[in-house]
Amino acid sequence: MNKVVLRQPQVADGTSIWHLVRDTGVLDVNSPYSYLMLCKFFSDTCVVAEQEGQIVGFVSAFRLPADQQTLFVWQVAVAESQRGKGLGKALLKALIRREACKNVRYLEATVSPSNLSSEALFRGFARDFATRCEVSECFPAHLFPGGNHESEMTFRIGPFRYQT
């Protein structure tokens, strides 16, 4: 099996990222335009996993405008062929160790209660860094139109005690 390379996304990756997110079957799929924007303007805080020329993983994140010490992880997508191999956690670790994240003390993400794999990912990430993982409600279900979306819970991980 060929090695998986973790790198910053490029604009040309946007369409492949959109397909990856769509194909997970569990993530909210944003417009193709939003993935192009993430690749162009937020590449310092996003990461892709590439294997044999195919995008097999993606993390989108940004530093909170009101709190530059907090990195908000918007989406973590891993191709079905790569699930269960630790790729999601590797993507997060690569991201938090980037120069653009050197002053980050907290990582936040929202997770719906039924997304047990994401919950395990973020709890495991906190364990690996020997730090806390606090969970609180971010967006109650009634705020979502259509009545078929679960509440979103905030997972706040940190503080990171050392240069990651």
C-alpha positions, 0 to 999 in steps of 0.5 A, spaced: 500 500 500 502 506 498 504 511 503 498 517 505 501 524 504 498 529 509 499 536 506 496 543 505 490 543 500 490 547 494 485 550 490 485 544 485 483 539 491 476 543 492 472 538 487 475 532 490 474 534 497 467 536 496 466 529 493 470 526 499 465 529 504 459 527 500 461 520 500 462 519 507 454 519 508 454 522 515 457 529 514 453 536 512 455 537 505 457 544 503 457 548 496 463 546 492 464 553 492 465 553 500 471 548 499 474 552 494 474 558 499 477 553 504 483 551 500 484 558 497 483 562 504 484 557 509 489 552 507 494 554 513 488 551 517 486 545 513 489 539 511 488 533 506 491 526 506 493 524 499 494 517 497 496 515 489 493 522 487 487 521 491 484 525 496 482 520 502 482 525 508 480 532 509 480 537 515 477 544 515 479 548 521 480 556 522 482 560 528 476 563 531 476 571 530 474 573 537 479 568 540 486 566 536 488 561 541 482 556 539 482 552 533 475 550 530 475 544 526 469 544 522 469 538 518 473 531 519 472 527 512 476 520 511 474 515 505 471 509 507 477 505 505 482 509 510 477 508 516 479 505 522 487 506 521 488 512 525 488 517 519 483 522 522 487 523 528 493 523 524 490 529 520 488 533 527 495 532 529 499 534 523 494 540 523 495 542 530 503 542 529 503 547 524 506 553 524 500 557 523 497 553 530 503 554 534 499 559 539 493 554 539 491 552 546 484 549 545 481 545 539 473 546 538 469 542 534 461 540 534 459 533 534 452 530 533 450 525 539 449 520 534 456 521 531 460 516 535 466 515 531 467 523 531 466 523 539 471 517 539 476 521 535 476 527 539 476 524 546 482 520 543 485 526 541 485 529 548 487 523 551 493 523 546 495 530 549 493 529 556 488 534 556 481 535 558 475 534 553 469 538 555 462 537 552 457 542 552 451 544 547 452 548 542 446 548 537 440 545 540 436 541 535 430 546 534 435 551 531 435 547 525 430 548 519 426 542 517 426 538 524 430 533 522 437 535 525 440 533 532 443 538 536 450 539 535 455 539 541 461 542 542 467 538 544 473 543 547 479 540 548 485 543 552 489 547 554 495 544 550 500 544 555 506 545 551 508 547 544 505 541 540 
